[in-house]
Amino acid sequence: MKTRTFFAAFALLTTVLSNAQPSYSPDIQKEKLGRGLVCLREGDSLVVSWRMLEEDDEHTTFNLYLNDKRLNKKPIEDATFFKTLAPKTDAELKVSAVKNGKESKQDTGVFTYHPNQKDYLSIPISKPEGGVAPDGRPYTYSANDASVGDVDGDGEYEVILKWDPSNSHDNSHEGYTGNVYLDCYTLKGEQLWRIDLGRNIRAGAHYTQFLVYDFDGDGRSELITKTADGTIDGQGNAIGDPNANWVMSGSIEKEIPGKMEKKRTNVVGRILDGPEYLTVFDGRTGKALKTVDYQPPRGNVASWGDNYGNRVDRFLAAVAYLDGKHPSAVMCRGYYTKTYLAAYDWNGTDLTLRWLFDSEKFPGFSGQGNHNLRVGDVDGDGCDEITYGSMAVNNDGTGLYTTRMGHGDAIHQFAFYPDSTQLQIWDVHENKKDGSDFRDARTGRIIFQIPSTDDVGRGMAADIDPTNWGLEMWSSSQRGYFDVKGNLHAENAWIPMNSAVWWDGDLLRELLDRNAISKWNWNAEKAETIKDFRAEGCSFNNGTKQNPCLSADILGDWREEVIVRNNESTELRIYSTTIPTSHRFPTFMLNIPYRISVATENVGYNQPPEPSFYFGSDMKISK
């Protein structure tokens, strides 16, 4: 089947939802991306790929040049992917779009190739020096979660990286932690800035949720995150009181649930007092542009469910187009008990509160949050809603629905059916009762449910088996996977379930877990490794969650890149597939829900980015 047919199908699929629901506004704020040209070395071959953009159509073709010599005999139309013999000296690669028979001099992408190029892009990173905590214990640093944004407005992404100290802690544990740092690097390895969040921001997966996005529409991404007294911006300026120390060093009386008694518990290293801020940083310089009080404040710590800081400091964050045109930053606090979501707008000067959602004003909405969230237009009004675990918040800050199934660790939201006109959700739960549920994202109506007496800690959804109609979904409560009708397949097989990535040349999604990419073999009913990052001296992050720094379609053709750290955390590596493909599609990053899920990938327990339309082996293709 011709690639142009697939491209036409993609264009059709990106508007499937709008056929049944109002779409985003035509003048919605989006990034202006370049061609994302990337060149990698594979043996004696040079592998080149580049982006298709929204303004391209099925007739757009491309010419590829090596030192101004055209490599293709006829315009490239089958895929935005090309393989040729690698040059032995430095060279400049350039791709140019051809539209209406004319080659554009402006619509180009350029990449400087060196003979020592490997099958990944290397970004040297500046590892912070370790230290000694107040308890006398030494700690070191490793590269952790990352995000991307175009901070300088050139149409290509920079990488924002969080550094995690080795003594970081879950909220349920006491203990001192080292400072958290945020760095910005260009793809060529230049460090633009470092932000030190300071001693009054505790280190751990649930404390620092950072959003990188162009919030004010000036063509350059900002960074928004929670800060405190002593945070130092990228220009060396302090926020609040630089000498304040709100880190606790003693113990408090802890109430025992269900009993009329108390016991003392350590709160060493916790931060339960002092001001809390929300700061917008300039993405290019790291300068703090605006700081406001964080909403909601912690208030009475015990009102969140305990008095020692486990529940009060559970944070999430998201980007959402709440008016259908402009992105807002949504900062979230709490999910085991009461929950607050605060939506902010940044116009380049002022950071204003759009609305504040309080779960206690909506019966059944408290205690429903996950360690992650999803954003998209689920009700067809052209504006984004926030799926917050087992409940959803409307774009106006009111409750949309709640299933009352409670907290979970993983959630997936996109179109599960090839002919779907709406979004669906696969969600897992920890309450040793509700197991996993597949539901309608608009209403919360349960399509089918897999009850379980286990704590269902992980779950995944993706098209991995072309013999089933639609996506497959699975969780840690059972072996095998379910199709969209609730039928169980491969019931004796264990399947990786932490993340997924579009990597090889077909339309199925591959599995991204445990330092490797694997392909599901539906005939043999097993996952087969096709890329082993551990063998190349690299590591994934966050313990059992086993996620890379980031996975997203940030370069090259429509397939996704994987950003990982080397074992020493002295280098980030951006791996892009070198596997040929016969398909071409516009970059996923121009699909708003996908781009938003990349921005929130670092939040809590990382989840893979997902678009708002069905993408899989049985897409309906119009010839």
N, C-alpha and C positions, 0 to 999 in steps of 0.2 A: 504494500500500500504506500502511496506517495507521502512523503513527509509533509507536503503542503496540506494534504488532507488532515493530518494530525494537527497542524497549526490552526487550521480553520476550526477543528473540533475544540482546541484549547480556547480559542476566542469565544466559541459558543459556550463552553463550560464556565468561563469566567462571568457570564451573564445569566447563567441558569437561574440563580436565585432571583434576579430582577424580573424574570418572566412571571413569577408568582408573587413577588414582594417588591415594594419600592426599593430601589438601589440607593447607594450613597449618592450624594450630590455630585453632578458632573464637574463642579469646580472644587472637589475635595482636595485638601492639601496633601501632596505626595512629594516624595523625593525626586530629584532630577538626576538620574543615574547615567553614567557613561557606559562604555562598552565592556568594561571589566575584563579586558584581554589578559590572559594568563598563558605562559609558556613553560612547560615542564619537560625534563629530560627523562626518557625511559630507554635505557640501553643506548643504542645508537640513534634512537628516534627523538624527534622533537614533537611534542604533543601541544597543540594550540586550541584554545576554546575561548568563546566570547559570548556576551549577552545578546539576546534579542530583547527589544524594548517595546513598550506599549504602542508607540507610534509606527512600528514596523507592521507590514501586512504580509499576506501569503506570497506576494510578488517580490518582496525585498530579498535581494541576494547580496553576496559579499565577495570582495577581493582581498586577498591576503598577500602581504609583501614582506620579503626578507631583504633588508638593506636596499629598499626601493625596487627590488626585482620581484615581479609577481610570481607567486608559487602555483596558483591554480590556472589551468588551461581555459576553463570556462567559469563563469560566476558560480560561487558556492551556494547551493540551495537546499541540499538534503539535510544538513545539520550545521550548527555553529561549532563545529569540531573539525580539526584538520591534523593530519599526521604526515611528517616528512622527515628527511634525513637531518640530523642535528648538525649545525655548523660547528666548526672546530675553533672559531674565534668569536669574540664579542660581536653581537649583531643586534639590529633593531628590527623588531617585528611590528607590523602595522596592519590593522584591519580597517576596511572602508566599506560603508554601506552603499549599495547600488539600488536606486529607486527610479522607476520610470526610465530605465536604461541609462541613467546618469550616475556616475560615481560621485559621492559627496566628498568635498575637501574638508568639511567641518565635522561630519559625523564619522569620526575615526577613533580608534583605540591604539595605544602604543605601549610596547613592553620591551625593555632592554634585557637581552639574553646574554648570559655568561656561560662559557663551556663547562663550568663546574656546577651548573644548575642541577638540582636533584628532582625527584618526583614530588617535591613540596616546596613551598616558599618558607624561608627561614627568617624569623624576626628575633634578633638578639634582645634579651630583656634584662633589666637591671634589678637583680635580686636584692631586696632590702637586707641589711645586716640583722642578724638575730639579736636576742637580748636575754636578760635575766629578769624573771617576774619577781614581784615583791616577796614571794614565798621562797626565793632562792633557786627556783628551777629554770634552767635555760630553755630557750625556744628558738626555732628557726622558721624560715618562710618557704612556702611553695606557691607557684602560680595556681590560681583557682578559676572561678567562673569568669567569663568574658562576655562582652557585647560588642556591637559595631555601630558606627554612625559616621556620616560624612561631616566631620567637624570643620573642614576648611572650605567646603563648597565646590570641590573640584569634580564631583560626580563619582568619586570612589571612596570606599570605606576606610576608616581607621579602626583600630582595635582598642577597646577600653578593658583593662584587666584588673581583677581584684586579687590582692595578695592575702593569703590566709596563713596566720601563725600556727605552728604545730601544737600550741596549747589552746586553740579555739574550742569552744564548748557548746553543746546543745543547751537549750534553755533549762532543761530539767536537771542540769548538773551545775554545782558551784565550781569556782576556780578562777584564778586570774588568767587573763589573756593578753597577748601582745596587741599592738595597734593594727588596725586594718588600713591598707593602702590601696588607692586606685591610680593606675597609670594609663596613659594614652600613648599608643605607638602607631606610626604610619606603617603601611605594608612594606616599606623599604627599610624599616628598622629604626627610624628616628624616634626617640622618646620626646614627646611634646610637653608633658608635665607629670607631676605626681601630687596627689592629694593625700594627706595624712588625716584620717578621721579622728585621731587622737585617743587618749586613754578613756574618755567617757563614752565611747561607742564600743560595746563588747563584741568580740569576734565569734562568729558562729553562723550556721546556715540560715538562721531565722531572723537575724538582726539587720543586716545590710542588704536591702533590695534596691538596686540602682537602675535607673531608667535612662537610656541614651536614645534621644529622638529629637527631631527638629520640631519643637513645640510652638515656636512663634512664626514659622513659615519664612524665615530669612535665608533658607538654603543651607544652613549649618546646624548641626545637632548640638543640643545642650545635654548636660548631665543633671539629673535631679535625684537627690538621695537624702536620707535622714542624717543630721549632723548634731553636734553638741559643743559645749564649752571646750575649747582647745583644738577643734578641727582646724587644720592648716590648709589653705587652698593652694592651687598650683602656682601662685605667685608669692607664696610665703606669708600670706596674711592670715591672722587668726580670726576665728569666729567666736563670739562670746568672750568669756573670761579665760585667757590662756593658762592661768595658774590654778583654776578650779580642779578639784579632784573629788568626784562623786562615787568613786569605786569603793565598795563596802569591804570590810575586813573582819567582821565578827559573826554573830549568830542572832537569830530571832526565835520567838516562840511560834511554832507551826501547829495549826489546828489539824487534828486527825479527822478526816471525813467520816461522818456517821457516829462519832464518839464525842462525849462531853469531856474531852481531855486535850492537852497540848503537849508537845515536846519541842525541844530546841533543835533548830536545824541551821547549818552553816549557810551564810549568804556571801561567803568570801568571793570576791571578784564580780559580784552582781552590781547593777546600777539601778537603784530604785528611787532615786531622788535627783534633783537638779533639772535645769531647763532642757527641753528637747526642741530641736529646730528642724526645719525643712529648707534646703538650700538649692538654688539653681546655679550651676557652674557653667561658664563659657566653655564650650567643647574644644575650642582651638587653643585656649591659654590655661584652662583650669581655674580661672579667676572666679571667685564667688560674686555672682551678680545680684542676688537677692536672697535674704534669709528671713523666714517668718517662723512663728511658733508652730510646732508640730501639732496637727489635729488628728485624732483627739488626744489630749494629754492623758498621762497614766492615771491621774486622779488618785483615788483610793485603790491601792494595788490589790487588796483583797477582793474588791468588787469584780475582778476578772476571773475569780475562781480559786485563787490561792494567794497567800501573802508573802511568798518568797520569790516571785518573779518568773515563774515558768510560763504562765498564761498571758500576763500583761505584755510581754515582749515578743509575741508572735506576730511578725509583720509580713505582709505581702504588698505587691505593687503592680500596677498595670498602666498601659497606654490605651486610651479609648476615645473614639470619635463620638462623643456624647451628643453633639449637635449635628452630626452627619457631615461636617465640613472640616473641623479643626480638632487636632489631638489634645486631649487633656491628660494630666498625670493623676492617677488614682492611687492614693496611699491608704493601706489597709492595716487595721490592728485587731487582732483577736480572731479565733475561730473555734476554740473548744467551748467557749461560753458566749458572752456577748461579743458582737462584731460591729466595727465601725469602718466605713469607707469614706474617705474625704477626696473629692474631685477638685483639682486645681487647674486653672488656666494661666498660661504664661504668654504675655504679649510682647516680650522683649524688655519691658520695664517693670511691670507689676505682676506679682503672683497672687491671684485672687481665688478665693474659695467659691466654687460653683455650687456644690451641695455637700451635705454630710448625711450619710446613711447610718441610722442607729437600729440595729436588729431588734432591740427591745420594743420598738414601736410597731413591729410586725410579728404577730404570733407565729411561732414555729420557725422563725428565721435564725434564732441564736443557736450556736453550737453546730453549725452546718458546714463550716469552712474546711477546705483542704490545705495541704502544704503547697498548693499551687492554684492557679485559676486559668480561665479561658475568657476571651473577649471576641465578640462578633455580633452582627445584627441578627438576632435569633427570632425577632417578632415581625420583621418586614417593614419597620417604620423608617428605614434609612439611617438609623442611629445605632450605636453599639450598646449592647447589654453586657453585663459582667456575670459569667457563670462562676459562682463562688462555692465550689464544692457541690453540696446537695441543695443549694438554693441559687437563685439568680436575682440580680438587681437591675432594674430598668434604667434606661438612659437618663431619666429625670431624678434618680436617687430614691425611688420607691421600690418596694419588694415586688418582684414579678411572679415567682412561685417558689415553693419549697417542697421537697420530697420527704423531709424529716428523717432522712437516713443517716445523717451525721457525717463525721469527719472521715477523710480518706487521704491517701498519699499520691494518687495519680488520677488524671482526668484527661479525656480526649474529646475534642469537639470539631467536627466538620461533616461534610456530606458523606454518609456511609453507603448510599445507593447510587448506582450509575445514572438513574433518572431522577435523583432527588431534587426537590424544589425547596427543601428546608434543611436545617442542620440537626444532627443527632449527637448524643453524648454517650460515652462509655466511662463509667465512674466506679471506683472501688472503695470499700469501706472497712473501717477498723473495729466496728462494734461487735464482731463475732456473731452476727445475726444476718445483716442485709447483704453481705457478700459483694456482688457486683451487679450493676444495673445498666441496661441499655435503654435510653429514653429520648423523648422528643425534647429538643432544646428550647422550643418556644413555650411549652406548657408544663414540662416536667412529667408528662404522661409516660408511664413505664411501658416499653415495648416488650421486653422480657427481662427477667431477673434470675441470677444464679445465687441463691442464698448460701451462706457458709457459716459454720461455727468457728472458723479461723479468723485471725486478724489478716485481712487481705491487704498486704503491704504494697504490692505493685500490680500494674496492669498496662497493657498496650493494645493499640488498634492500628492496623495497616492492611493494605492489600498485599498478602504474601503468597496466596494460592490462587492461580488463575482458573482453577476448576470450580470455584465458588463464585456466585454472583455477589458483587459488592465487597466491602472490606471484611477482614477477619478481626476478632477481638479475643483476648485471653488475659488471664490474671494468675497470681501466685496461689490461688485457692484450688486450682486443678491443673492437670496436664491437658495438652491439646488446645484447640481453639474453636470458637463458635463462629458460625456465619451469621448474617443479619436476620435469619429466620430462627435463630436459637439452636440450630443443629450442631452437635459436637463432632469435631473431626480430629484425627490423629490423637486419640484419647490417651495414649501411653507415652506421648512425646513431651519433653521439656523444651520450651522455646524461650530464647532470651527476651526480656521484657522491659528493660530500662529505657530504651530509646530506639529510634529508627532513622534511616537516611536513604535518600534516592542516590544511588551510587553507580550501579552498572548501567547498561544501555537500554534495558527494557523498562516497562512502566510499573513493575512491581517495586515495592519498597524493601530495602535491605534492613537488617537488624544491627543496632549499634549498642554494644554492651560489652563489659568486661575486657576493655582495651582492644576490641576487635570489631570488624564488620563481618557479618555472616549472611549467607543467602539461605533461605528456607528451601529445602528440597522436598517438594510436596509428594513426590513419588516414594522416596526413601523415608520420608517423615522424620527428617533431622535437619539441623542447622549446620551449614558447612562454611568454615572460615574462608573469606576471600581477601582479607586485609588484617594483618596482625600488627598492631602498633607497639605492643610490648617487645616484639622481636626487633623493632627498630629503635629501641631505647627510649620509649615514650610511656607516659602514665596517664590514666584517667583520674578523675577527682571524686571526692565526697564519699569515700567508704563504699558501702554496699550499693549506693546509687550508681556508681561506676559510669559517670558521664564525662565527656570531653569538656574542654573549656567552653566550646560552642560548636554547634552544627547548624549550618544555614547555607542558603544559596547566595553567597557573597561575591563570587567571582565566576567567570567563564560561563558555560552554558547552563541549562536549567537544573542540572544535578547539583547536589549539595556538597559543600566543603566541610571538613572536620578540622577544628583547631585543637591541638593538643600541646602539652608541655613535654619537654624532654625530662628524663628522670632527675636531672640536677636543677631544673627550673632556671636554666640560663638561656633558654631558647623556646619560643613558640614556633610550632610548625603548622602551616596551613596546607593540609593535604587536599588535593583536588583530583578527581578520578581521571585516569588515563585510558579508561576503557572506551572504545568507540561506541557511538550510538547512531541510529538512523532517524532519530526524532529531534525536532526542535520546537521549543516553546518559549514564550516570554519569561523573563526571570520571575520566580515566585515572589521576590521582594516587592513587586509592584501590586501584589494582591494584599489589601490592607490587613485582613485577619492574619495572614501568614507573617507579614512584617511586624505586626503587633506581638505575635507569639515569639518572634525572635527577640524583640525588646524585653519580653518577660521570661525568657528562657533561664536567666540566672536566678529567678525568684524561687525561694524555697527549694523544693525538690525538683530539679530540672526536668522539663518535658520537651519532646521534640516539637519543632514548629509545624503548624498545620494550616492549609489553605481553607477557604470557605466553599470550595467546590469539590466534587468527586474527582479523584485522580487515581487511576488504576488500570489494570490490564483489560477490563471490559468496559472502557469508556465507549459511549455511543459515538460512532464516527460517521459523519455525513460525507458521502462521496460526491 
